[in-house]
Amino acid sequence: MYDYSKAFRIDGKVALISGAARGIGAEIASALAQAGASVLVTDVVEGLAKEQVARLRKAGGKAEFIRHDVTIEADWAAAVAAAVQLFGGLDIVVNNAGIETAALISQCEVEDFRRVLDVNVTGVFLGVKHAIRTMAPGGAAGKGGSIVNMSSVAGIIGTTAHVAYHTSKGGVRLLTKAAAIECAQLGTGIRVNSIHPGIVGTDMGDNFIKHFVDLGLAPDLDSATAAIKGLHPMGFGKTDDVASAVLYLASNASKWVNGSELVIDGGLTAA
């Protein structure tokens, strides 16, 4: 009989979460640690990341920090090596680090466009690449595992003034599917899935709304908030809504889920 009581536990597994100093990434780290994983928190924001590690340890979790710029390949090699060295393996990689910029297409600076793609797409590509090298048979960990890529509803639908972000998250969506097929066909034992949140109550979510005011697309913050919240039939989400989905994809409960796009948006894209 299948043991559902253990399906969502990840005891003894090792997880690396990029961009885990704050917001959704920090909540993901908390969720995976509570479910039994040893967690490597990575970020470029060192102070907040170290505070997050301290909180995880105080709650009884196993956690460490390494500074990690996801656009630099050497940093990725160092991060996955640190996970193996510190915790004895690597089973879960969550590519969460991301940035956004806001501008009308005709006003979007190419440097800003490239920077968003560098962090949001190249950063995820490098995370997938080095996760596979480490977790596939013959790698330093070599037991397979789960890669979870943070995309967005912005990878499925479009909005005004966020062309770089939409482009990047659409790229993550299809990068995920390509990696999922490849990993399955090569028998790596690695599953690759993407998560697509709507607006969540974080600094990035707040900034997304504020951009509409800054660009003159809404008269004030209250109006912008009401309009965008109205697109979510269940209202805005919370960080734990997204972290719960990551835990599902990281666990054996999703052992036959590969190449999926898990939408967590309170019904936004159902309309």
C-alpha positions in Angstrom: 0.0 0.0 0.0 1.3 3.5 -0.9 2.3 5.4 2.2 0.6 8.8 1.7 1.7 9.9 5.2 5.3 10.0 4.0 4.7 11.1 0.4 5.2 14.8 1.1 8.1 14.4 3.5 11.6 15.0 2.2 13.6 13.8 5.2 17.3 13.3 4.5 17.2 15.2 1.1 19.4 18.1 0.3 17.9 21.3 -1.3 19.5 24.3 -2.9 17.3 27.4 -3.3 18.6 30.4 -5.2 17.3 33.9 -4.2 16.3 32.5 -0.8 17.1 35.5 1.3 13.6 37.0 1.2 10.1 36.8 -0.2 9.0 33.6 -1.9 12.5 32.1 -1.8 12.8 32.5 1.9 9.4 30.8 2.4 10.4 28.0 0.1 13.5 27.4 2.2 11.3 27.3 5.4 8.9 24.9 3.8 11.6 22.4 2.7 13.4 22.6 6.0 10.2 21.9 7.9 9.6 18.9 5.7 13.0 17.4 6.6 15.5 18.7 4.0 18.9 20.2 4.6 18.8 23.6 2.9 21.5 25.6 1.2 20.3 29.2 1.0 21.9 31.1 -1.9 21.6 34.8 -2.7 23.6 37.9 -3.4 22.0 39.7 -0.5 24.3 38.3 2.2 22.9 39.9 5.3 19.3 38.9 4.8 20.3 35.4 3.7 22.3 34.8 6.8 19.4 36.0 8.9 17.2 33.5 7.1 19.7 30.7 7.9 19.7 31.7 11.5 15.8 31.5 11.6 15.8 28.1 10.0 18.4 26.8 12.5 16.4 28.3 15.4 13.4 26.4 14.2 15.4 23.1 14.2 16.3 23.0 10.5 19.6 22.3 8.9 20.7 25.3 6.8 23.8 26.9 5.4 24.4 30.0 3.2 26.7 30.6 0.2 26.9 33.9 -1.8 25.7 33.1 -5.3 25.2 35.2 -8.4 23.1 33.1 -10.6 24.4 34.7 -13.8 28.0 33.5 -13.1 28.6 29.9 -14.1 31.5 29.5 -11.6 29.2 30.5 -8.8 26.8 27.7 -9.8 29.6 25.2 -9.8 30.6 26.4 -6.4 27.1 26.3 -5.1 26.2 22.7 -6.1 29.7 21.6 -4.9 29.0 23.3 -1.5 25.7 21.5 -1.2 27.4 18.1 -1.7 30.3 19.0 0.6 28.1 20.4 3.4 25.2 18.0 3.4 26.5 14.9 1.5 24.4 15.2 -1.7 21.9 17.2 -3.8 18.3 16.1 -4.5 16.4 19.3 -5.0 17.3 22.5 -6.8 14.8 25.4 -6.8 15.7 28.1 -9.4 13.9 31.0 -7.7 16.2 34.0 -8.1 14.7 36.6 -10.4 14.3 40.3 -11.2 11.9 42.5 -13.1 11.9 45.9 -14.9 9.0 48.0 -16.1 8.8 50.0 -19.3 6.7 50.3 -22.4 8.2 48.4 -25.3 9.1 51.5 -27.2 10.9 52.9 -24.1 12.5 49.7 -22.8 16.3 50.0 -22.7 18.1 47.1 -24.3 20.5 46.9 -21.3 17.6 46.5 -18.9 16.0 43.9 -21.2 19.3 41.9 -21.4 19.8 42.1 -17.6 16.4 40.6 -16.9 17.0 37.8 -19.3 20.4 37.2 -17.9 19.2 36.7 -14.4 15.8 35.1 -15.1 16.7 32.9 -18.1 20.5 32.4 -18.2 20.4 32.0 -14.4 17.9 29.2 -14.6 19.7 27.6 -17.5 22.9 27.4 -15.5 21.0 26.1 -12.5 19.4 23.3 -14.5 22.8 22.6 -16.2 24.7 22.2 -13.0 21.9 20.5 -11.2 21.8 17.8 -13.9 25.6 17.4 -13.8 25.5 16.9 -10.1 22.3 14.8 -9.7 22.5 12.5 -12.7 24.1 9.1 -12.5 27.8 9.5 -12.3 27.5 13.0 -10.8 28.7 14.0 -7.4 25.3 13.2 -5.9 24.1 10.9 -8.6 20.7 9.8 -7.3 18.4 11.9 -9.5 16.1 14.4 -8.0 13.8 17.3 -8.7 14.4 20.7 -10.3 11.8 23.3 -9.8 12.0 26.5 -11.9 10.1 29.6 -10.8 8.3 31.1 -13.8 5.1 33.2 -13.5 1.7 33.7 -14.9 3.7 36.3 -16.9 5.2 33.3 -18.7 1.7 32.4 -19.9 -0.2 35.7 -20.5 0.9 39.2 -21.2 0.5 42.6 -19.6 1.4 46.1 -20.5 4.9 47.5 -19.6 6.6 44.3 -18.6 7.9 43.0 -21.8 11.3 41.9 -20.5 9.7 40.0 -17.5 7.2 38.3 -19.8 9.8 37.3 -22.2 12.0 35.8 -19.5 9.3 33.9 -17.8 8.1 32.5 -21.1 11.6 31.3 -21.7 11.7 29.6 -18.3 8.5 27.8 -19.1 9.9 26.2 -22.3 13.4 25.7 -21.0 11.7 23.6 -18.3 9.9 21.5 -20.8 13.0 20.9 -22.9 15.0 19.9 -19.8 12.2 17.6 -18.6 12.1 15.7 -21.9 15.9 15.4 -22.1 16.3 14.2 -18.5 13.6 11.6 -18.9 14.8 10.3 -22.2 18.4 10.0 -20.9 17.2 8.1 -17.8 18.7 10.6 -15.3 16.0 10.1 -12.7 15.6 13.9 -12.6 12.2 15.6 -13.0 12.0 19.3 -14.1 8.8 21.4 -13.5 7.9 25.0 -13.4 5.7 27.0 -11.1 3.6 30.0 -12.3 2.4 32.3 -9.5 0.1 35.2 -9.9 0.6 38.3 -7.7 1.9 37.4 -4.3 2.3 39.7 -1.3 6.1 40.3 -1.6 8.2 43.4 -2.4 8.3 42.2 -6.1 4.6 41.8 -6.2 4.1 45.3 -4.7 6.6 46.8 -7.2 4.7 45.1 -10.1 1.6 47.1 -9.1 3.5 50.3 -8.4 5.0 50.3 -11.9 1.5 50.9 -13.4 1.3 54.2 -11.4 4.9 55.2 -12.1 4.2 54.8 -15.9 0.9 56.7 -15.8 -1.2 53.6 -16.5 -3.1 54.0 -13.3 -4.0 57.2 -11.4 -2.8 56.0 -8.0 -1.7 53.0 -6.0 -5.1 52.2 -4.6 -6.7 52.1 -8.1 -3.9 50.0 -9.5 -4.1 47.5 -6.6 -7.9 47.2 -6.9 -7.7 46.7 -10.6 -5.0 44.0 -10.5 -6.5 42.3 -7.4 -9.8 42.2 -9.3 -8.1 40.0 -11.9 -7.5 37.3 -9.2 -10.9 35.8 -8.3 -9.5 34.5 -5.0 -7.5 37.7 -4.3 -3.7 37.9 -4.0 -1.7 34.9 -2.9 0.7 34.4 0.0 4.2 33.1 -0.1 3.1 29.9 1.6 0.8 29.2 -1.3 3.8 29.0 -3.6 6.1 27.2 -1.2 3.5 24.5 -0.7 3.5 23.9 -4.5 7.3 23.7 -4.5 7.2 21.2 -1.7 4.8 19.0 -3.7 7.1 19.1 -6.7 10.2 18.4 -4.6 8.6 15.4 -2.9 7.8 11.9 -4.0 4.1 12.8 -4.1 4.9 14.2 -7.6 7.1 11.3 -8.7 5.2 11.0 -12.1 5.1 14.8 -12.7 7.6 16.0 -15.2 7.6 19.0 -17.6 4.4 20.4 -16.0 3.6 24.0 -15.4 1.9 24.3 -12.1 -0.2 27.5 -12.0 -0.8 29.1 -8.5 -2.8 32.2 -9.3 -6.1 32.2 -7.4 -7.9 31.7 -10.8 -6.3 34.6 -12.7 -5.6 32.5 -15.9 -8.8 30.5 -15.6 -10.9 33.4 -17.1 
